[in-house]
Amino acid sequence: MEALSKEYKNHLEQLKLALVNSELLTTYLESEEPADYKALYEAFEPHILELYELVADKNPMQIVALEKALLDESFEGVFLPKILGFSVLRPEIDNQYKYKRPQERFKEILLTICNSANFESIKQRIGQTVQIGFALSSSIWLTNLFNSITNKKVKTFLQSMMNDKLRDVEFRKTAFKSYEVQFKSFNFKTADFPETVTDLNVDASSLLEFLIYRSDRKFDNTSLTPHLIKLISNKEFAKEDVFIDLMMIIGLFYPLQAEHQKEYSKTFDSLRSSVPDFSVKYFNKLILLYQNNVQISPETEKRISNLVNKSVKDELAKYYTLMDVIHTKGFIHEDSIEAARQYYDQHKGLSSENECLRDSIFGYFNTFLSNLDEDSYHEYFEINKVMVSYINTFSNQRFNQNIKELSMKYIQKLLHHFADKRSKDYQDIKKFVTTTFLDLSFKSEKELAEIFKTKK
């Protein structure tokens, strides 16, 4: 983690002075009415959130330092419910929906709230957060927390947040997922970059999640570059399997300057030569990224392909040589289709290499149709010919099913747009679909008739 920069400290100090000198605070201190605290909260919370979002976008390694600064009692706790929620959602949880490690950060923020002069007002905003945090925590952690609190009123409140229903793992999972949705629009992710092999094995999962989270969003990742380069350059990490995952994510999603690209390629070549069955591990990990809906676009494939040394004769070089053809000529070009066919025939149909190729090609179709408007439906008619070529090449049921679902989604979009069944557009679409979908076994005659049936 990093210390808070001077620029952010100054901004925070200005917010603090504005709050301390505000008439809203004076009114609240005189009345101590919940309504007056709410007015103070609603006036200043958005301004603090604006600074928080700026830090989270540009300098995510400073988030914890910012949160610590916001524990200052001069802020009257107006942002504490938010960062308490962030502290509940940020840590890793296991498949039983329990924290993998004790959460001292959650405890620190919660105790700050409990010791605040504004506890009675703040507690109105943290009930669900505390319930979820307690449900994810261990019994020992909770016992130690309760034993550390001497204020009976505070202890009673916290103990009342123990929800017996959340002892059930399925109920806990559902409650967590529901709670998580409330924070979907907030960027609060951060992670530790490991210094040692021990740190790597402890922090790798959360670091991977953090890097993937930032990979497909328009954040400014410039501040992460020094941390990424230091990670890449640590020779001790090369012995650990999880290091391959980190190298993949960095290579795919994080642009590097020329001198750093050389360092990356050097480390990557070392892994390819020293790690047993490196290509097998690489493709299996790539499959998992596709299965977890990580957005691997042509641009990301180009980025990592440029970092892969093609002179090293292994499966990786073969795969990214093919990708270079597809990226250069386009996936609809006959040369690309033929190159994909030749590569595919050189591997077993269910091999991890072929699965990655299928997922990559499907990604092209998905991107194309997701961005195709209704008035351009003739382009769908044309791209369907390319789909057929790849369907014939791959002879894979899952690929066919994915293409079918993608096509149906677009067709439903067209039918909703061209609602007049007497129009030329509707009739053109109907004619194409009834013929093509039947030939591809996407739909039976009965199912096609149902799609275009006139409702009474």
Secondary structure, DSSP 8 states (H G I E B T S, - for coil): -----HHHHHHHHHHHHHHHT-HHHHHHHHH--HHHHHHHHHHHHHHHHHHHHHHHHH-GGGHHHHHHHTTSGGGTTTTHHHHHHHHHHSS-B-TTS-BSS--HHHHHHHHHHHTSTTHHHHGGGTHHHHHHHHHHS-HHHHHHHHHT---HHHHHHHHHT--GGGGSHHHHHHHHHHHHHTTTT---------SSHHHHHHHHHHHHHHHHHHHTS----GGGHHHHHHHHH-GGGGGSTHHHHHHHHHHHH----HHHHHHHHHHHHHHHHHSTTHHHHHHHHHHHHHHTT----HHHHHHHHHHS-TTS-SHHHHHHHHHHHHHHH-TTSHHHHHHHHHHHHTS-TTSHHHHHHHHHHHHHHHHHHHT--GGGHHHHHHHHHHHHHHHHHH--HHHHHHHHHHHHHHHHHHHHH---TTSHHHHHHHHHHHHHHHHTTSS-HHHHHHHT----
